[in-house]
């Protein structure tokens, strides 16, 4: 039985570890590394972008395990349409291309197959 929410989830062009530039919103022009990708919500968390202050309550669990509480500054998610991938210092659009690869079976025999790779729309180079 497949869940509708997972079946209709789109493939995002941004991955964890990518360097992106914010193209819309209050942090427009800022660049940072993607910390986390939230596929279901179509959002990404970018290092140093969309920072919010979160108030945490003091929890007394005894000893050193207790949370001291206070105000924590952290990154909030930003929609994936508001960021653009950066390659060689310039923002690029992302496309996909199928390339032929040779794969190996557990018994040692090889076979040819295709795999999808991300490419830069401007240069056509693999990202």
N, C-alpha and C positions, 0 to 999 in steps of 0.2 A: 504494500500500500504506500503510494507516494503522497507526500504532503504538498499541497498547492503552493505554499510559500517557498519551498525549496525548488519546486519545478519552474516557477516563474522568475526566479532570481537571475538578474542579468550578469553577464561576465563583465567585470570591471577592467579598465585598461591600466589601472594603477595598482602596483604591488607594494608589499612591505619592503622598506629599504630604498625605494625610489626617492630621488630628489625632485621636489615639485615646487612650482611657483603659484601663489594665490593670485587669481585673476579677477576676483570679485569679493566684495564684503569689506569689513572694517580693516582687515589685514592685507588689503590688496597690495601686491608688489613684494610681499615677504616670501622668502624661500626657506625650505626646511626639508627634513627627511621624514618619510612616512613611518610612523611608529606602529600603527595598527590599521587594518582595513576591516570595516564592518559591512560585509557584503549585503546582508538582508536590508539594512537601512540605507544603502548606497552612500555611505559616509566614510571618511578617512580621518585619522588623528595625525596631525602634522606637528613635529617638534617645534616648539616656540611660537605656534600660531593659534589664535582663538583661545587665549589663556583666560581662565575664570578663577574666581576665588570660591573655595568650597569650605563651608563651616562644618567642622566635625565636633561631635559631642564627646565629652570625657566619659570613658567607660572604665569603671574600677573592677578589674578582674583579679586584683591582688598580685603583688610582686611586680616583676618587670614586664609581664604580659599585658598590663593595662595600657590602653590608649590614652595619651595625655590630652588630646583634643586641641582645638585651635582653628586657625584659618590656614588652609592649604591652597596653594596656587597650582593649577593643573591645566592640561590642554583639553578642550572640548572638541567633539567631532565637527567636521566641516563637510558639506556636501561635495561629492566627487566632481560635480560639474563646475565647481568653483576653483579647481586646481588644474594645472597643466604640467605635464612631465617635462623635465629639463634634461637635455642631452648636449654635451659639450658647451655648457653655459647658456644655451638658448632654448626657449620653450618650443616643443615640437608636438605635432598631432601624432597619435598612435594608430597604427593599422595592424592587421594580421596577415600572415602569409603562410602557406603550407610548404614545408621543405621535406625532401626525401632524406630519410635516415636509415641506417642499417641497425637492426636490433638483434639481440642474441637470446635464444631460448635457453632454459635451464639445462638441456641436454648438450648444449654447445653449438648447435646449428644456428645459422644466421638467416635472417629474412629482411626484405626491404619494406619500409612502412613510411608514413608521413606524419609530421608533427607540426603543430601550429606554433609560430614564433611571433613576437611583437616586433614591428618595424617602425622606423621613422618615416612619416609620409613625405617629408621634405627630401631626405637623402636616400631613402630606401634601404638604409643599413639596419642590421639586426640590433635590437636594444638589449 
